[in-house]
Amino acid sequence: MRENLHRFFRAARGAGVHVSPAESIDAMRAVSQVGFSDRTVLRDALLLTLAKSQDEKLALGDCFDLFFSQPEPRQEQPEADSDDNASQNADQSPSSGSASEAGEGQPPEGLGQLAQMLLSQDRNALAAAIASASGAAALSDIRYSTQRGIFSSRILDAMGLQRLRDDLDELTASNPALAERLRAALDALREAVRDTVSQGLALYAREEAENLRNEILRNAPLARIERRQVAEMRALIRRIAQRLRERYSKPRKRQRRGHLDVRRTLRRNAAWGGIPFLTAWKRKHRDRPKIVAICDVSGSVAQVSDFFLLLIHSLHEVVDDVRSFAFSSHTIEVSEILEKKSPEEAMAEIMSKVGFGSSDYGSSLVDFEKDFMSTLTPQTTVIVLGDARSNNLDPRADILRRISERSKRLVWLNPEGRLAWGFGDSEMPRYATFCSVVRQCATAQQLERAVSDIVATYQ
């Protein structure tokens, strides 16, 4: 039963429920107290110990109902005892009796256990045998729909399909009518096994399928995301933002002690004759994080600006001192919008104010220098998110040089591929001269790495 619980935890993770090792231990302790006899109590115990939100509770309940819809695998018994039990079940089965009254006769004693169960139509025994064979075939390892045939064959082999085929050959020669009944029962068994494999696929393959889909999305160009994938990409960006929050928003650990400060240690311990009861350490000073984010929301990057704004929104939850700005042809501050509103509301308001316009980097930089240059200090990291396409207008690279000189470093994240930089109206080579870091951020994975590296420098 412990293995069954481990399989259930795996299925729960596939259903979107985060089950940590500690939570699985708590759940197993709870199950050891309530037992398995009452499925309602068992269900409540698992939901109480594993679900952490209403959504997880609903997902876990559906997963439980699907997982425990089949009977538990029965313990394996010696072959002789199993054959005797199967024969007794066949003799006592109402279905077997009705078959005798119909003139079909009792199943011959020399048949294998699977043939006996099929001819006696013992559904409980067959369901238990399928469940036991599913465990032997490691059905919980199924990951893709293309593996259905493989696992169906494994389950049937574990149930004794080869022996059943031999029995069919013998019955075909000696009792054709009974052989026909057995073939029909075998077809029904194959259908039941296919249903079991489909159930296993629904339980165990969701996590792998979602991971594969997320991996494809993480490496897909943001500018070429299809409309049907936008919602999935936004959900992926939210998970990236959540990981950044969990990784960097925790209180800072105490600074490492560093090297021993000998002079201060000796002065502190002068009263004890220089014996170092009290030690002093040289500590390394770290700047408090201060970030200024400037995001292009013009029409040329409208496809990716939503994702940029989502990441900037997460920065406001990770770093205490963040000032955010957005521009198309002129620049506005959006810090308060991002701090006080949900990501969806904030993005809608920002795009309605300055989004989808014709990009003019020169005019936008003039606005920033005029109204917001005072936000920059020698401790500030400036992040510019944009494609550097200024529609053949004056790029005002001189202003970007002054921004770089006033700040600690200037990081430019460009959603276009490097091969496109410098062609057409792209001013990226000119701007890159004044940047500390220039990175291509054409995918969600590249965007996560870039933002993570920036925040990590302050930890």
Sequence and secondary structure as in RCSB ss.txt:
>XXXX:A:sequence
MRENLHRFFRAARGAGVHVSPAESIDAMRAVSQVGFSDRTVLRDALLLTLAKSQDEKLALGDCFDLFFSQPEPRQ
EQPEADSDDNASQNADQSPSSGSASEAGEGQPPEGLGQLAQMLLSQDRNALAAAIASASGAAALSDIRYSTQRGI
FSSRILDAMGLQRLRDDLDELTASNPALAERLRAALDALREAVRDTVSQGLALYAREEAENLRNEILRNAPLARI
ERRQVAEMRALIRRIAQRLRERYSKPRKRQRRGHLDVRRTLRRNAAWGGIPFLTAWKRKHRDRPKIVAICDVSGS
VAQVSDFFLLLIHSLHEVVDDVRSFAFSSHTIEVSEILEKKSPEEAMAEIMSKVGFGSSDYGSSLVDFEKDFMST
LTPQTTVIVLGDARSNNLDPRADILRRISERSKRLVWLNPEGRLAWGFGDSEMPRYATFCSVVRQCATAQQLERA
VSDIVATYQ
>XXXX:A:secstr
 HHHHHHHHHHHHHTT    HHHHHHHHHHHHHH SS HHHHHHHHHHHH  SHHHHHHHHHHHHHHTTS     
   HHHHHHHHHHHHHH HHHHHHHHTT     TTS HHHHHHHHT HHHHHHHHHHHHHHTTGGG  SGGGHHH
HHHHHHHHHTHHHHHHHHHHHHHH HHHHHHHHHHHHHHHHHHHHHHHHHHHHHHHHHHHHHHHHHHHTS GGG 
 GGGHHHHHHHHHHHHHHHHHHHSS        EE HHHHHHHTGGGTT  SS  EE       EEEEEEE SGG
GHHHHHHHHHHHHHHHHH SEEEEEEESSSEEE HHHHHHS HHHHHHHHHHHHTTS   HHHHHHHHHHHTGGG
  TTEEEEEES  B TTS   HHHHHHHHHHSSEEEEEESS GGGTTSTTB HHHHHTT SEEEE  SHHHHHHH
HHHHHHTT 
